[in-house]
Amino acid sequence: MKRATSAIVAEDLVRVYKVSRGYFEPAPSFELWGGRFLYEVLMRNLRKQVIHALRGVSMTIGRGEFVVILGPNGSGKSTLLKILATIIPPTSGRAEVMGYDVVRERREAARQVSYIPSLLGTTAWAKPMLTVEQNLKVMCRLFGFPFDEVIRMAEELGLLDLMKRPLGSLSSGQQARVGLVIGLLKRSPVYLLDEPTMGLSPEASRLVREHLRELNKRYGITVVYVTHHPLECEGIADRVVILDRGRVVADASPDELVRKAGVEESVTIRVYNAYFDLRQVVNKYDVRYLHLKTLHPEVGEYELRVGMRSLDEALPRLLEEIISRGAKISRLDVRRATIEDAYLYYVGGGA
């Protein structure tokens, strides 16, 4: 293994996809374009839409860090992870994993990585009528893992009491931990997890995150954890990298992200009978972000989430103006800013 000072280095990564613009009946156009063959060749070149999944992403992740990559759907998170896992190449730019180039040294780079997608998907190989122990033995024979290592990992994940139960009788969170056993047995220096808790209950998601953080601390593995839920960062992330539309828009510790966003407090306001432009009214005040959710427009019911530097002066004036325009307030919730508020600021756009 190369001696790399950083676990992951990405420089100006760009990934472009070309996709079809849609389908239409080609038969009437064959004669016009000189027959079916020439027509299809022409359409393959003319009817392609270019999508930029990544637009010059650069980052460095130190060895042993637990980094959460956060962003909305379509921001390029999964594409970035697949490049680092050597599943797809970048269109341009370069990336290294433990000192190995993911393109020029693809085989060596792939050995440094355990790529784990949704944990519910990791048990797709399993047979629900077999016990947990029987399923894990099958995987041991397939991948060449000693079964005593499986038992040790199952104990760390709290699965020993479940080994004799049929896999199909387990809850989704328990099945996810069974899938995690195989994913973690590779003991790679870098773990790439793409929405691992998708489809799990909140309790199961929390247990999985706690196990990952414990393994990160115990063995010094580097964890890159992709999600679009800001609250999943709390308590596990050393750093949070926020992607939006294929670009890095923020990169810092959770506390530092909140400080840099300049959001000290946030307020959630639910109103009804609001038949005017709420966004225009709120943006007149010193707000750092505004998230407007439409509930029942027929009765003018909306929910606003507003981040501000200080609510002491702006909030009373904002509420007074909303009420003076004929709206009624059914809910008012004020709290200190969290990583979720910082995320809304960076992704939703500042004021």
PyMOL commands that set and color helices and strands:
alter all, ss='L'
color gray80, all
select helices_A, chain A and resi 27-29+36-46+77-84+106-111+121-123+132-143+147-156+160-162+167-169+172-185+202-219+230-233+254-261+278-282+297-299+311-324+339-348
alter helices_A, ss='H'
color red, helices_A
select strands_A, chain A and resi 6-20+48-62+66-70+92-97+100-101+113-116+190-194+222-227+239-244+247-252+265-272+287-296+301-308+328-336
alter strands_A, ss='S'
color yellow, strands_A
deselect
rebuild
show_as cartoon
